[in-house]
């Protein structure tokens, strides 16, 4: 299958699902008390998705790979922030 649009990239689809899940979780009451964490985790999740999309339009494969690495780091940031939420009893 030829990828013609960034929406065709499986990693982007997974990042989109991650972002939807994060937004769903951060609507829970516990996150209302920690606006900073809520904002940070939402931005990190969105960043994963956006970096894949932005990298798709890169001029070279090396540049695209660089954006994919940024996306991966954003996913790791989401994971770390979920640990903060867990440790603070924000995340059920």
N, CA, C and O atoms as a printed pandas DataFrame, in Angstrom:
     atom_number atom_name residue_name chain_id  residue_number  x_coord  y_coord  z_coord
0              1         N          UNK        A               1    0.829   -1.185    0.000
1              2        CA          UNK        A               1    0.000    0.000    0.000
2              3         C          UNK        A               1    0.875    1.250    0.000
3              4         O          UNK        A               1    1.760    1.402    0.842
4              5         N          UNK        A               2    0.624    2.110   -0.921
5              6        CA          UNK        A               2    1.381    3.352   -1.012
6              7         C          UNK        A               2    0.774    4.377   -0.048
7              8         O          UNK        A               2   -0.441    4.560    0.017
8              9         N          UNK        A               3    1.650    5.024    0.681
9             10        CA          UNK        A               3    1.196    6.061    1.607
10            11         C          UNK        A               3    1.193    7.391    0.862
11            12         O          UNK        A               3    2.235    7.892    0.441
12            13         N          UNK        A               4    0.009    7.941    0.713
13            14        CA          UNK        A               4   -0.132    9.201   -0.011
14            15         C          UNK        A               4   -0.435   10.378    0.908
15            16         O          UNK        A               4   -0.187   11.529    0.550
16            17         N          UNK        A               5   -0.966   10.091    2.080
17            18        CA          UNK        A               5   -1.340   11.123    3.045
18            19         C          UNK        A               5   -0.827   10.702    4.412
19            20         O          UNK        A               5   -0.717    9.510    4.699
20            21         N          UNK        A               6   -0.513   11.675    5.254
21            22        CA          UNK        A               6   -0.011   11.303    6.575
22            23         C          UNK        A               6   -1.038   10.492    7.359
23            24         O          UNK        A               6   -0.670    9.714    8.239
24            25         N          UNK        A               7   -2.320   10.665    7.049
25            26        CA          UNK        A               7   -3.357    9.886    7.730
26            27         C          UNK        A               7   -3.264    8.392    7.430
27            28         O          UNK        A               7   -3.842    7.576    8.148
28            29         N          UNK        A               8   -2.543    8.035    6.380
29            30        CA          UNK        A               8   -2.348    6.632    6.015
30            31         C          UNK        A               8   -1.274    5.947    6.865
31            32         O          UNK        A               8   -1.176    4.720    6.861
32            33         N          UNK        A               9   -0.486    6.710    7.577
33            34        CA          UNK        A               9    0.622    6.162    8.364
34            35         C          UNK        A               9    0.072    5.564    9.659
35            36         O          UNK        A               9   -0.580    6.252   10.444
36            37         N          UNK        A              10    0.339    4.296    9.867
37            38        CA          UNK        A              10   -0.184    3.611   11.051
38            39         C          UNK        A              10    0.274    4.289   12.340
39            40         O          UNK        A              10   -0.508    4.394   13.286
40            41         N          UNK        A              11    1.511    4.745   12.398
41            42        CA          UNK        A              11    2.008    5.417   13.606
42            43         C          UNK        A              11    1.200    6.681   13.890
43            44         O          UNK        A              11    0.931    6.990   15.051
44            45         N          UNK        A              12    0.813    7.413   12.853
45            46        CA          UNK        A              12   -0.021    8.612   13.053
46            47         C          UNK        A              12   -1.387    8.211   13.595
47            48         O          UNK        A              12   -1.922    8.874   14.484
48            49         N          UNK        A              13   -1.950    7.134   13.066
49            50        CA          UNK        A              13   -3.254    6.659   13.541
50            51         C          UNK        A              13   -3.191    6.277   15.021
51            52         O          UNK        A              13   -4.109    6.576   15.785
52            53         N          UNK        A              14   -2.106    5.617   15.418
53            54        CA          UNK        A              14   -1.929    5.244   16.824
54            55         C          UNK        A              14   -1.717    6.475   17.699
55            56         O          UNK        A              14   -2.233    6.544   18.815
56            57         N          UNK        A              15   -0.966    7.437   17.198
57            58        CA          UNK        A              15   -0.753    8.679   17.944
58            59         C          UNK        A              15   -2.064    9.444   18.097
59            60         O          UNK        A              15   -2.303   10.078   19.125
60            61         N          UNK        A              16   -2.892    9.384   17.096
61            62        CA          UNK        A              16   -4.216   10.019   17.179
62            63         C          UNK        A              16   -5.053    9.350   18.271
63            64         O          UNK        A              16   -5.729   10.026   19.047
64            65         N          UNK        A              17   -5.002    8.029   18.322
65            66        CA          UNK        A              17   -5.734    7.305   19.368
66            67         C          UNK        A              17   -5.183    7.643   20.749
67            68         O          UNK        A              17   -5.945    7.815   21.700
68            69         N          UNK        A              18   -3.873    7.738   20.859
69            70        CA          UNK        A              18   -3.253    8.145   22.120
70            71         C          UNK        A              18   -3.767    9.513   22.539
71            72         O          UNK        A              18   -4.121    9.718   23.701
72            73         N          UNK        A              19   -3.810   10.439   21.607
73            74        CA          UNK        A              19   -4.273   11.794   21.897
74            75         C          UNK        A              19   -5.733   11.787   22.347
75            76         O          UNK        A              19   -6.090   12.464   23.311
76            77         N          UNK        A              20   -6.568   11.031   21.659
77            78        CA          UNK        A              20   -7.982   10.921   22.072
78            79         C          UNK        A              20   -8.089   10.368   23.485
79            80         O          UNK        A              20   -8.876   10.863   24.292
80            81         N          UNK        A              21   -7.300    9.347   23.786
81            82        CA          UNK        A              21   -7.333    8.726   25.108
82            83         C          UNK        A              21   -6.869    9.706   26.186
83            84         O          UNK        A              21   -7.479    9.810   27.250
84            85         N          UNK        A              22   -5.793   10.413   25.897
85            86        CA          UNK        A              22   -5.277   11.395   26.857
86            87         C          UNK        A              22   -6.325   12.474   27.126
87            88         O          UNK        A              22   -6.551   12.838   28.280
88            89         N          UNK        A              23   -6.954   12.979   26.093
89            90        CA          UNK        A              23   -7.975   14.006   26.290
90            91         C          UNK        A              23   -9.150   13.450   27.089
91            92         O          UNK        A              23   -9.709   14.156   27.928
92            93         N          UNK        A              24   -9.531   12.212   26.846
93            94        CA          UNK        A              24  -10.605   11.582   27.614
94            95         C          UNK        A              24  -10.218   11.476   29.089
95            96         O          UNK        A              24  -11.015   11.798   29.970
96            97         N          UNK        A              25   -8.989   11.022   29.353
97            98        CA          UNK        A              25   -8.519   10.875   30.729
98            99         C          UNK        A              25   -8.407   12.211   31.443
99           100         O          UNK        A              25   -8.740   12.317   32.624
100          101         N          UNK        A              26   -7.945   13.218   30.741
101          102        CA          UNK        A              26   -7.727   14.505   31.398
102          103         C          UNK        A              26   -9.027   15.273   31.621
103          104         O          UNK        A              26   -9.016   16.334   32.246
104          105         N          UNK        A              27  -10.126   14.760   31.127
105          106        CA          UNK        A              27  -11.429   15.346   31.451
106          107         C          UNK        A              27  -11.927   14.854   32.806
107          108         O          UNK        A              27  -12.916   15.363   33.333
108          109         N          UNK        A              28  -11.237   13.861   33.368
109          110        CA          UNK        A              28  -11.619   13.322   34.675
110          111         C          UNK        A              28  -11.330   14.372   35.749
111          112         O          UNK        A              28  -10.450   15.217   35.588
112          113         N          UNK        A              29  -12.074   14.304   36.831
113          114        CA          UNK        A              29  -12.011   15.340   37.861
114          115         C          UNK        A              29  -10.619   15.524   38.467
115          116         O          UNK        A              29  -10.251   16.651   38.799
116          117         N          UNK        A              30   -9.848   14.474   38.618
117          118        CA          UNK        A              30   -8.528   14.598   39.223
118          119         C          UNK        A              30   -7.609   15.541   38.469
119          120         O          UNK        A              30   -6.820   16.259   39.083
120          121         N          UNK        A              31   -7.698   15.546   37.175
121          122        CA          UNK        A              31   -6.843   16.419   36.372
122          123         C          UNK        A              31   -7.259   17.881   36.471
123          124         O          UNK        A              31   -6.460   18.772   36.180
124          125         N          UNK        A              32   -8.491   18.136   36.877
125          126        CA          UNK        A              32   -8.956   19.517   37.025
126          127         C          UNK        A              32   -8.166   20.239   38.108
127          128         O          UNK        A              32   -8.063   21.465   38.089
128          129         N          UNK        A              33   -7.607   19.487   39.051
129          130        CA          UNK        A              33   -6.858   20.078   40.154
130          131         C          UNK        A              33   -5.384   20.274   39.827
131          132         O          UNK        A              33   -4.661   20.903   40.600
132          133         N          UNK        A              34   -4.935   19.757   38.719
133          134        CA          UNK        A              34   -3.533   19.930   38.314
134          135         C          UNK        A              34   -3.505   20.355   36.858
135          136         O          UNK        A              34   -3.230   19.558   35.960
136          137         N          UNK        A              35   -3.794   21.626   36.648
137          138        CA          UNK        A              35   -3.898   22.156   35.293
138          139         C          UNK        A              35   -2.577   22.019   34.535
139          140         O          UNK        A              35   -2.574   21.747   33.334
140          141         N          UNK        A              36   -1.465   22.205   35.231
141          142        CA          UNK        A              36   -0.162   22.110   34.574
142          143         C          UNK        A              36    0.092   20.736   33.988
143          144         O          UNK        A              36    0.529   20.608   32.844
144          145         N          UNK        A              37   -0.183   19.707   34.778
145          146        CA          UNK        A              37    0.011   18.340   34.296
146          147         C          UNK        A              37   -0.955   18.036   33.160
147          148         O          UNK        A              37   -0.586   17.419   32.160
148          149         N          UNK        A              38   -2.187   18.475   33.329
149          150        CA          UNK        A              38   -3.194   18.252   32.284
150          151         C          UNK        A              38   -2.731   18.854   30.962
151          152         O          UNK        A              38   -2.769   18.195   29.923
152          153         N          UNK        A              39   -2.302   20.083   31.010
153          154        CA          UNK        A              39   -1.855   20.783   29.796
154          155         C          UNK        A              39   -0.628   20.100   29.187
155          156         O          UNK        A              39   -0.548   19.911   27.974
156          157         N          UNK        A              40    0.316   19.736   30.042
157          158        CA          UNK        A              40    1.570   19.135   29.575
158          159         C          UNK        A              40    1.319   17.804   28.875
159          160         O          UNK        A              40    1.880   17.543   27.811
160          161         N          UNK        A              41    0.486   16.970   29.467
161          162        CA          UNK        A              41    0.241   15.649   28.883
162          163         C          UNK        A              41   -0.565   15.775   27.590
163          164         O          UNK        A              41   -0.349   15.013   26.648
164          165         N          UNK        A              42   -1.483   16.725   27.543
165          166        CA          UNK        A              42   -2.235   16.954   26.308
166          167         C          UNK        A              42   -1.315   17.434   25.190
167          168         O          UNK        A              42   -1.418   16.975   24.052
168          169         N          UNK        A              43   -0.422   18.352   25.517
169          170        CA          UNK        A              43    0.500   18.867   24.508
170          171         C          UNK        A              43    1.462   17.792   24.015
171          172         O          UNK        A              43    1.766   17.731   22.824
172          173         N          UNK        A              44    1.938   16.954   24.915
173          174        CA          UNK        A              44    2.869   15.880   24.516
174          175         C          UNK        A              44    2.178   14.884   23.596
175          176         O          UNK        A              44    2.755   14.450   22.599
176          177         N          UNK        A              45    0.947   14.522   23.928
177          178        CA          UNK        A              45    0.212   13.580   23.079
178          179         C          UNK        A              45   -0.030   14.181   21.699
179          180         O          UNK        A              45    0.192   13.523   20.682
180          181         N          UNK        A              46   -0.477   15.408   21.667
181          182        CA          UNK        A              46   -0.707   16.082   20.388
182          183         C          UNK        A              46    0.575   16.230   19.594
183          184         O          UNK        A              46    0.570   16.118   18.368
184          185         N          UNK        A              47    1.668   16.481   20.287
185          186        CA          UNK        A              47    2.958   16.644   19.631
186          187         C          UNK        A              47    3.378   15.378   18.892
187          188         O          UNK        A              47    3.951   15.455   17.805
188          189         N          UNK        A              48    3.100   14.225   19.470
189          190        CA          UNK        A              48    3.433   12.963   18.797
190          191         C          UNK        A              48    2.719   12.890   17.455
191          192         O          UNK        A              48    3.320   12.582   16.426
192          193         N          UNK        A              49    1.457   13.173   17.491
193          194        CA          UNK        A              49    0.631   13.133   16.277
194          195         C          UNK        A              49    1.093   14.171   15.244
195          196         O          UNK        A              49    1.216   13.879   14.054
196          197         N          UNK        A              50    1.340   15.379   15.735
197          198        CA          UNK        A              50    1.690   16.478   14.832
198          199         C          UNK        A              50    3.075   16.311   14.210
199          200         O          UNK        A              50    3.290   16.686   13.057
200          201         N          UNK        A              51    4.016   15.748   14.973
201          202        CA          UNK        A              51    5.357   15.547   14.425
202          203         C          UNK        A              51    5.356   14.529   13.295
203          204         O          UNK        A              51    6.103   14.677   12.328
204          205         N          UNK        A              52    4.537   13.513   13.404
205          206        CA          UNK        A              52    4.448   12.531   12.319
206          207         C          UNK        A              52    3.879   13.200   11.073
207          208         O          UNK        A              52    4.384   13.004    9.968
208          209         N          UNK        A              53    2.837   13.983   11.257
209          210        CA          UNK        A              53    2.229   14.685   10.125
210          211         C          UNK        A              53    3.220   15.671    9.504
211          212         O          UNK        A              53    3.364   15.731    8.283
212          213         N          UNK        A              54    3.895   16.436   10.349
213          214        CA          UNK        A              54    4.854   17.419    9.843
214          215         C          UNK        A              54    6.021   16.736    9.136
215          216         O          UNK        A              54    6.469   17.193    8.085
216          217         N          UNK        A              55    6.505   15.654    9.707
217          218        CA          UNK        A              55    7.616   14.927    9.100
218          219         C          UNK        A              55    7.267   14.329    7.754
219          220         O          UNK        A              55    8.132   14.177    6.891
220          221         N          UNK        A              56    6.009   13.991    7.577
221          222        CA          UNK        A              56    5.566   13.420    6.304
222          223         C          UNK        A              56    5.868   14.362    5.142
223          224         O          UNK        A              56    6.159   13.915    4.033
224          225         N          UNK        A              57    5.800   15.644    5.396
225          226        CA          UNK        A              57    6.087   16.639    4.353
226          227         C          UNK        A              57    7.553   17.040    4.294
227          228         O          UNK        A              57    7.899   17.999    3.604
228          229         N          UNK        A              58    8.413   16.332    4.997
229          230        CA          UNK        A              58    9.841   16.639    5.004
230          231         C          UNK        A              58   10.426   16.438    3.604
231          232         O          UNK        A              58    9.907   15.673    2.792
232          233         N          UNK        A              59   11.476   17.122    3.366
233          234        CA          UNK        A              59   12.130   17.065    2.056
234          235         C          UNK        A              59   12.945   15.795    1.855
235          236         O          UNK        A              59   13.134   15.344    0.725
236          237         N          UNK        A              60   13.429   15.218    2.961
237          238        CA          UNK        A              60   14.280   14.030    2.847
238          239         C          UNK        A              60   13.823   12.959    3.832
239          240         O          UNK        A              60   13.117   13.244    4.799
240          241         N          UNK        A              61   14.237   11.734    3.570
241          242        CA          UNK        A              61   13.941   10.649    4.504
242          243         C          UNK        A              61   14.604   10.886    5.852
243          244         O          UNK        A              61   14.021   10.582    6.893
244          245         N          UNK        A              62   15.813   11.423    5.841
245          246        CA          UNK        A              62   16.524   11.692    7.095
246          247         C          UNK        A              62   15.747   12.694    7.944
247          248         O          UNK        A              62   15.662   12.551    9.164
248          249         N          UNK        A              63   15.190   13.695    7.300
249          250        CA          UNK        A              63   14.402   14.686    8.036
250          251         C          UNK        A              63   13.119   14.058    8.579
251          252         O          UNK        A              63   12.718   14.338    9.709
252          253         N          UNK        A              64   12.477   13.214    7.777
253          254        CA          UNK        A              64   11.274   12.519    8.225
254          255         C          UNK        A              64   11.590   11.656    9.443
255          256         O          UNK        A              64   10.830   11.641   10.411
256          257         N          UNK        A              65   12.700   10.943    9.396
257          258        CA          UNK        A              65   13.121   10.107   10.522
258          259         C          UNK        A              65   13.339   10.962   11.764
259          260         O          UNK        A              65   12.996   10.548   12.871
260          261         N          UNK        A              66   13.900   12.132   11.589
261          262        CA          UNK        A              66   14.110   13.045   12.725
262          263         C          UNK        A              66   12.775   13.381   13.384
263          264         O          UNK        A              66   12.668   13.368   14.611
264          265         N          UNK        A              67   11.756   13.681   12.576
265          266        CA          UNK        A              67   10.431   13.993   13.120
266          267         C          UNK        A              67    9.800   12.764   13.783
267          268         O          UNK        A              67    9.103   12.896   14.789
268          269         N          UNK        A              68   10.036   11.591   13.236
269          270        CA          UNK        A              68    9.531   10.375   13.869
270          271         C          UNK        A              68   10.176   10.168   15.236
271          272         O          UNK        A              68    9.523    9.702   16.169
272          273         N          UNK        A              69   11.445   10.511   15.352
273          274        CA          UNK        A              69   12.119   10.425   16.659
274          275         C          UNK        A              69   11.512   11.410   17.641
275          276         O          UNK        A              69   11.343   11.086   18.816
276          277         N          UNK        A              70   11.182   12.608   17.177
277          278        CA          UNK        A              70   10.504   13.583   18.047
278          279         C          UNK        A              70    9.170   13.019   18.523
279          280         O          UNK        A              70    8.815   13.154   19.694
280          281         N          UNK        A              71    8.438   12.389   17.614
281          282        CA          UNK        A              71    7.143   11.805   17.962
282          283         C          UNK        A              71    7.313   10.717   19.018
283          284         O          UNK        A              71    6.530   10.637   19.965
284          285         N          UNK        A              72    8.324    9.893   18.856
285          286        CA          UNK        A              72    8.584    8.830   19.827
286          287         C          UNK        A              72    8.901    9.419   21.197
287          288         O          UNK        A              72    8.431    8.918   22.218
288          289         N          UNK        A              73    9.700   10.483   21.214
289          290        CA          UNK        A              73   10.036   11.136   22.488
290          291         C          UNK        A              73    8.793   11.719   23.145
291          292         O          UNK        A              73    8.662   11.687   24.369
292          293         N          UNK        A              74    7.890   12.247   22.347
293          294        CA          UNK        A              74    6.645   12.776   22.903
294          295         C          UNK        A              74    5.810   11.671   23.535
295          296         O          UNK        A              74    5.185   11.883   24.574
296          297         N          UNK        A              75    5.795   10.508   22.924
297          298        CA          UNK        A              75    5.078    9.363   23.503
298          299         C          UNK        A              75    5.709    8.949   24.827
299          300         O          UNK        A              75    5.002    8.598   25.772
300          301         N          UNK        A              76    7.024    8.987   24.896
301          302        CA          UNK        A              76    7.720    8.673   26.138
302          303         C          UNK        A              76    7.390    9.709   27.203
303          304         O          UNK        A              76    7.248    9.370   28.378
304          305         N          UNK        A              77    7.269   10.956   26.805
305          306        CA          UNK        A              77    6.880   12.009   27.743
306          307         C          UNK        A              77    5.476   11.749   28.293
307          308         O          UNK        A              77    5.241   11.909   29.491
308          309         N          UNK        A              78    4.550   11.351   27.432
309          310        CA          UNK        A              78    3.197   11.014   27.890
310          311         C          UNK        A              78    3.268    9.891   28.918
311          312         O          UNK        A              78    2.616    9.957   29.960
312          313         N          UNK        A              79    4.049    8.878   28.631
313          314        CA          UNK        A              79    4.193    7.755   29.549
314          315         C          UNK        A              79    4.707    8.237   30.909
315          316         O          UNK        A              79    4.174    7.841   31.946
316          317         N          UNK        A              80    5.714    9.068   30.913
317          318        CA          UNK        A              80    6.277    9.574   32.155
318          319         C          UNK        A              80    5.260   10.423   32.921
319          320         O          UNK        A              80    5.163   10.327   34.145
320          321         N          UNK        A              81    4.509   11.244   32.205
321          322        CA          UNK        A              81    3.497   12.085   32.848
322          323         C          UNK        A              81    2.369   11.252   33.438
323          324         O          UNK        A              81    1.789   11.626   34.458
324          325         N          UNK        A              82    2.057   10.135   32.811
325          326        CA          UNK        A              82    1.044    9.238   33.386
326          327         C          UNK        A              82    1.520    8.657   34.717
327          328         O          UNK        A              82    0.714    8.412   35.614
328          329         N          UNK        A              83    2.828    8.437   34.843
329          330        CA          UNK        A              83    3.364    7.990   36.125
330          331         C          UNK        A              83    3.185    9.070   37.187
331          332         O          UNK        A              83    2.873    8.757   38.336
332          333         N          UNK        A              84    3.375   10.318   36.826
333          334        CA          UNK        A              84    3.143   11.410   37.770
334          335         C          UNK        A              84    1.686   11.394   38.221
335          336         O          UNK        A              84    1.395   11.498   39.413
336          337         N          UNK        A              85    0.774   11.263   37.258
337          338        CA          UNK        A              85   -0.650   11.217   37.589
338          339         C          UNK        A              85   -0.962   10.025   38.501
339          340         O          UNK        A              85   -1.745   10.144   39.443
340          341         N          UNK        A              86   -0.356    8.901   38.219
341          342        CA          UNK        A              86   -0.555    7.710   39.035
342          343         C          UNK        A              86   -0.022    7.938   40.452
343          344         O          UNK        A              86   -0.699    7.623   41.431
344          345         N          UNK        A              87    1.178    8.481   40.557
345          346        CA          UNK        A              87    1.787    8.730   41.863
346          347         C          UNK        A              87    1.004    9.753   42.676
347          348         O          UNK        A              87    1.016    9.710   43.906
348          349         N          UNK        A              88    0.339   10.653   42.008
349          350        CA          UNK        A              88   -0.445   11.693   42.691
350          351         C          UNK        A              88   -1.915   11.302   42.833
351          352         O          UNK        A              88   -2.749   12.131   43.197
352          353         N          UNK        A              89   -2.226   10.057   42.549
353          354        CA          UNK        A              89   -3.604    9.541   42.624
354          355         C          UNK        A              89   -4.570   10.314   41.749
355          356         O          UNK        A              89   -5.750   10.436   42.080
356          357         N          UNK        A              90   -4.080   10.837   40.637
357          358        CA          UNK        A              90   -4.934   11.540   39.688
358          359         C          UNK        A              90   -5.483   10.538   38.693
359          360         O          UNK        A              90   -6.639   10.618   38.279
360          361         N          UNK        A              91   -4.649    9.607   38.324
361          362        CA          UNK        A              91   -4.972    8.617   37.298
362          363         C          UNK        A              91   -5.506    7.371   37.971
363          364         O          UNK        A              91   -4.802    6.774   38.785
364          365         N          UNK        A              92   -6.732    6.954   37.659
365          366        CA          UNK        A              92   -7.316    5.783   38.328
366          367         C          UNK        A              92   -6.623    4.478   37.976
367          368         O          UNK        A              92   -7.013    3.419   38.469
